[in-house]
Structure formats: structure tokens, C-alpha cells
């Protein structure tokens, strides 16, 4: 199909672009739009056919649930069985990078939820996303706007690379602020289960809910035949085309290993800013200072795509420490590496 690409530079004036985008979504078409986390591939969350088009455009398994995006936190009542815990989360973190899984209402098709009786709900804070959802008047089902398994796009450049010819419209709203997909939690009575870490950290969730547990699949492989309860739980995800290996050990030992591999095997590396001058610049992608996890999160997916273009057979990176925002980095990177970790 012909994909219409529109650039929005002034987020206070959307003009005809969002009117056209809303018409596409309401008629069952697909629109890619920016959020504060990553770009989303959006369709009408009330239409089964729209969900099927999303899966087809991504090449995504239909058992991998989609997230519905709403304009206001209270809109969740129309699509899910909300609770006091949900509103505590909404008051603390919405609009923002948090997705909450609850029992779905009948208006949400099973094709949107991957066959589950629950639905994942998010209220994004990005002004373009908010305005588009509001114009549509329906929830927008939207996974990340990439070919399934590839790194999620945080700029329109990579959306076009993956989605041109697969969707009706791409809205270019510039760089995404956060760079990692939303935190996903499931409400179980008065407890929460963290299914996908993100900018809303485990510690932040504990400030709102006393009982928060981390699902085993956050740190480990999804069990054989285990059905994913949220996006991003599949075994290999966010992955570059080249083999990706994480290095577990002292930073100086990992740096020496990276240098040796670049010289002997022409390997690419994702490194910290402080390490860049000691490495082969033509085979190195810097993701931020060692202690600047926010910058690392924002750069990670773009860095994986850039490293892929260096023509190396293998890409190495440091294994993050799984605490704070580092838990989200760890979660994405072990999936991108298919849990391939090397001791150095």
C-alpha cells in the first residue's frame, strides 16, 4: 500500500494531519504515531479486523497481546474492570509510561488480547498520541511500530524503515523521550505483578502498592508453552540481525575483551561514553555514560539498529545491573541477546 508520511513539528497545531489519521483508524486502517516511550502502530481497539491488520503488518504472532491506549485514565472503565488499585496507579503515574492489565469488557475483541480474558490499558502522555486518541473517540490498540522481534523504533526514521508500505500513515513527531516501552503490571486483587519493567520502576510501584512481585519471565526465559501475558515476554525480542552477546564481569575486563574482539574478529560493541576513546570508533556505538541509565534507555534500541549496520558478525555489550531503571535495560537486553551471556 502507499503510506502517507506526515511530519508534525508544532505539537500545539496538528491541523488536518490528525483529522486524516483519525479517519483512517475509525475506518479500520493503521496509523503509526509517536508516544513518550516508542512509536506505536495503531488501529481501532474495538475492531477485530484492525487487530489482525496490526499482527500482519508486524509479522507478529497473534497470541502476543496488544495494548489499548486511552485518552484519560477514567476511560479505562469502558473497556476493563477497574479497581481501587488501578486508580491509585492512575493517580500516581498516568498519563505516563505505565500499562495496567485488568479483566476486559466484552467490547474488546479477543483478537486484541491474544485470546486472553484480560486487556492491557495505557494512557500516554505524549501530546500527539493524546490528541489522536481523543479525536478517534475509541481506544487505539498499538504495539511498537517495528517488524516483530526487531528493536522498537524511537524515531520516525526507523519506523519508515520497517513500516513503509505496510500501514496507511506514519506521523513523524521526532525523537521519543524515554526510548523503552512502558512498564506493564497486572492487578491481582490488592497485589501487582510486574510483567515488563520500564521507566516506572519496581521501587516506584512499591510506593503505591505494598505487595509487588516480579514475574519470573522478567529476568528469565518464558517457560516452554507458557502463554505471554503481556507484550515483550517472548524468548527473543528487540533483537538485531547480528548475534548479540552480553558480557558479565568487571568493566575493565569487559573493555579489554571488547578491544581484543574488535581487533581479532571485527566485532561491533555497544559501549559507555567513557570507553569510546579506547575502542575502534568504526566498530563502536556509545549508549551513554556508565551511570546515566536514562540516556542508555533512550539510546538502546537505536544503538542496536546502528550496530547492525556496521556489518559485524557479532555485537557485544555490558550486562546491566538489574536494579532501578537497570532492570528495564537488563530485561530488554537479555531478550535481544536471546539470553546469551558470557563471563569475562
N, C-alpha and C positions, 0 to 999 in steps of 0.2 A: 504493500500500500504506500501511498505518498504520505509522508509525515510532515506536518506543518511545524516549523520550529520558530518560536517566539521568544524574544528577549525582553524581560522586564527590568528596567534599571531604576525606576522610581516606584518604591513599594507603597507610595501613597496614592498613585494613579495607575490603575490597572487597565482602564479603557475597555476596548472591545475584546481584548485577548481572553479575559476570564469569562466574559459572556459566551464566547465561542467555545471555550473549554467546558463550561457547564452544559451547553447544549450537547456536546459530544458525549459527556458522561451520562446525561439523562436519556440519551438515545441508545445507550449500550456500548459506546465506544471507549477508547482508552486514552488517558492523558497522563504524561509524566510531569510531576511538579516538585518543587523544592520543599524540604522541611528543614527544621533546625538540626536534624540528625543526618539523614542521607536523602537522596532523591527517591520519591515514591512513584510506583507505576499504578495509577489509579483507575478504578472502574466503579460502577454503581454497586454498592454493597448490598442492595436489595434484589439484584438480578442474577440468577444462576448463570446465564449466558455470559455476563460480564466477567464473572469469576473464571469461567472456562477460557475466555479470551486471555485473561491475565496469565493463567498457567501455560497456555500455548505460547504467548509472547516471550515468556521467560524460559520455556523449556523446563518447567518446574513440576515435580511430582504433585499430583492432586491431593495427596494425603498431608501435605505441608500447609498448615493453616495460614489464612490471611488475616491481617489486622484491619479492622474498620476504624476510620478516622472521623471524628465528630467535631462540630464547631464549638460546642460548650460542654463542660463536664456533665451537666444535668441531662443533656441529650442522651446519655447512656441509658436512662430509664426506658427509652423507647425500644431498645434493642437487647437489653440484658437485665437480669435480676440483680439490681444494685443492693447495697447493704451499708450499714454504718461504717464498716471498714473501708469500703470504696470511697465514701465521702471524706473520710479522714485523709486518705491518699490524695483525693482530688484537691482538697483544700491546701495540702502541703506542696503538691508537685504539678498541678495542672493549671493552665496549659503548660505543656513541657514534655520532656523525653521519657515518659512513663506509659507503659501499656499494661492494662489490667484485664485478666481473664476471669470471666464470670459465666454463669449459666445463660445461654442465649434465649431470646424470644423467638417465636415461630416465624417472624418476618425475615429473619436472617437465614438464607438458604444453607443447606448442609454443604454445598459446594464451596462456600466461602470459608467454612470452618474445618475443612478437611475431613468431614464426616463426624466431627465431634459435636457433643451437645453443649459446648461452651463457645464463647466468642471473645476474641481479644479486642479491647477497646482502647483507643488513644485519642487525646485531644492535643494536636500540635500547636506550638507557639509561633511558628513562622507566619508572618503576615500574609504571604501569598497563599499558603496552604489553608489558613483560616478563612480568608476571603473566598477561596474556591469552594470549600465545603459549605460555607454559608449560602453562596449563590445557588449551589446544587439543591440544597434542602434535603439531601439524603446522605447517609454515611458513605464515605468513599473507601472501598476496600483497596489496600495498597501495600504490597510488599516492596522491597527495594528494587530500583529500576535497572537491574542488570541481568545478563544471562545467568540462569541458575548455576550456583556454585562459584561464580567469579566474584572478585571483590566488589562490594557495594559502591555505587558512584556518589562522590561528594561534589562533583562539578558536572555541568552540562556536557562538557567535552566527552566524558566517558559514558554518559547517557546516550549521546548520539552514536558513539562507537558501538554500543550494544543494541540500541533500540530503534535506530533509524530504519524505517520500512516495516517495523513491527507494531507501531502504535499510531494513533491519529494525530496526536500533538505532543510536542515537548516544550515545556515552559522553562526557559533558562533564567534562573533567579540568582546566578552567581554561586560562590562557594558556600557549602553548608557550614554552620558554625561549630557543630560538635564532631561530626565525622564518623561516629559509631552509632549503630541503630539503637533504638530505645531500650531501656530496661523493661523486662517483662516479668510480671508477678502473677501468680494465681491465688485467688482468695479461697481459703478453706475454713469456713466458719470465722473464727477470730484470729486465724493464723494466715501467714503468707508463705508461699513457696517461690523463691527466686529461680526463674527458668532461664533468663538471659540477662546478664549484668550489663550495665551501661552507665551513663552519666549520673543517674540516680543510684548511688552506691548502696551496698548492703548496710553500711553504718547509718546512712541517711534513712533507709527504710526502718531500721530498728528504733529510730527516734519517734516513729509514728505508730509502729506495731510492735508489741513486746515479743511476739513469737514469729521469727522469720527464719526459715530454713533454706538452705541452698540445695537445689536439686542435684543429684549425682552427675547428671549429664552436663552440668555447667563446666566441670573440671575433667570429666572422663568421657569415653565414647558412649554413645547411645547404645543401650543393650540390644542384642540381636532380636529383630522382630518387634522392638519397642516402638510404639506409635509416638511421633513427635507431638508434644502438647503446645508447642509454640514454634515460630519460625527460627531458623538458625541452629536447631538441635541435631540436624543430620551430621553424619560422620565427617564428611569433607565438605567444607563450605568456605566462602570468601577466598578461594584458592587461586594463585597464579597458575599459568600453564607449566612453568618450570617446577621441578621438585623443590620444596621449601622445607628447610630443616632448622629447628630451634636449638640453640647452644645453651646448655645448663652448666654453669661453673663460674669461677671468678672472672670478673670483667676483663682483667688483663690477659688471662688465659684464652678467653674467647676472642679477644682482639688479635692476639698472636696467631691463633688458628685461622681467623679470617684473612689475615695478611698472607699466610702461607698458602691457603687455598686459592686466593686471587692469583698468586704468582705461579703456582704449580698446575692449577686446574681451571683457571679462567672463570672462577665463580663470582657471582654477584653477592653483595651483602647489604642488609639494612643496618645502619649504624647510628650511634648517637653523634650529635654535633661535635662533641669534644674529641671524637675518634677520627673524624673525617680526614684530617690532615695527615694521619699516619697510614692511610689506606690508598689504594689505587682509585683516584677520583672517577675514572671512566667506568668502574665496576661497583661504585658505592652510591647508595641513596641514604641521605640523612633524614631521620624521622623526628629530630628534636633533641633537646638537652636531656641527659640521663634522668634528671629529677623532674622534668616537665612532662608529666603524664598527659595533660590536656592537649599539648601540641602533638605528642606521639599519637594520641587517639585521632586527632584531626587529620594527621598525615598518613596514617597507616594504610588505608585502602588505596590511596593514590600512589603511595610508595611501592606497594605490591605490584600495581599495574606498570609503574615506571621501571621497576626492576625486571619485569617480564620482557620489556622491550630491549634490554641490554644484550640479549642473545646468549645468556649463560645457561648451562645445563642445570645448575643448582643455585639456590638462593639461601643464604644463611642469615640468621638474626638472633639477638639475645632472647632468652626465655624470660618473660616478665615475671615479677613477683606478684602473686595473686591476692593482693590486698588493696583496698580502696579502689580507685579507678583502674589500678593494675589488674584487678580481677577481670574487668571487661576486656582489656588488652590480651590477657592470658587466654580468655575464652575464645576470642576471635582468632588468635594466632595458632593455638593448638589445632583448631579446626582447619585453618588454611594449610597447616603442615600435616594434616591427617594424623595428628598425634606423634609425629616423628621428632623425637628429642634425642640429642647427642650429648653425652657427658664430655666435658673438656677439662 
